[in-house]
């Protein structure tokens, strides 16, 4: 299976090399699986994946630090490939992914490959290349959380989902975060070679095969800061009694249910019910980071009359149980405290 990795102006050498290495490591693991994990895996002597780093003209590029990005060829050198992937890029002086002739040509080639049935994907700022290709119009997608607002402005026809780690629709994959090329690569392995080989790749790489949602890393309420309606709705949800419904939220905002649904879809790509749930769970994350409160008390404080309903919603949005989140958060805060107290 041939994997094409795009090199464009601003591409990060680490992301390109790391993605290529992930497929190479998977090949090595399949050739000589670790003891105890070979059962059920096909015997292979030839590599399952072949990565090719390509640019529009095949000439070496410089990464943002001035290092040379080695290339294997130009777009035209590839007769066919099974996946085309764009990795992270350095941001411009305006804090946004650049727009250049190199990126435009990469997007055009990616669009042509997708028309031929090739799987395409972008990680971090590489999602902007996928967007420039027009492949996100009308499709669910994601990007790095702190690029979410700029992403929506640049690609108004896309359907970005706030806070998710990975989205795929119609053979178009997007992931968020500068290191999310790991998530992209593992997902491509899963799609092309199956879940068992993807698990092997994740285990060998000591990586999570199912990445945690980005929303747990972003500042609480970050997405709601872009519009007064979202801020008002957030405050209503935070102070509402248990049992708040979509109709109740619409009434409190002085809107019809249909208008609220339309506005939230435009602003966050959420239904009113999904908005209510997200705000409640974001609130719960803050409360769980405060020692002392039980899970039941947090559930009640966030508007959940039944603890079991709260737990299900929490797992669905964060990928962890409330107790697991509390331990995870405490571990991160302990790391911060140790780092802050260390001498240089």
Protein Blocks (a to p, Z undefined) as FASTA:
>chain_A
ZZdddddehiafklmmmmmmmmmmmmmmmmmgcehilgopacdfbdfbdcddddfkopac
ddfkopacddfbdfklpmbdfbdcdddddddfkopacddfklmmmmmmmmmmmmnopacd
dehjlmmmmmmnopmgopacdddfklmmmmmmmmmmbccdehiabdceehiacdedjklm
mmmmmmmmmmmnojklmmmmmmmnopafbdcdfklmpcghklmmmpfklmmmmmmmmmpc
ehiafklmmmmnopafklmmmmmmmmnopafklmmmmmmmmmmmmmmmpghiafklmmmm
nopabfklmmmmmmmmnopafklmmmmmmmmmmmmmmmmmpcZZ
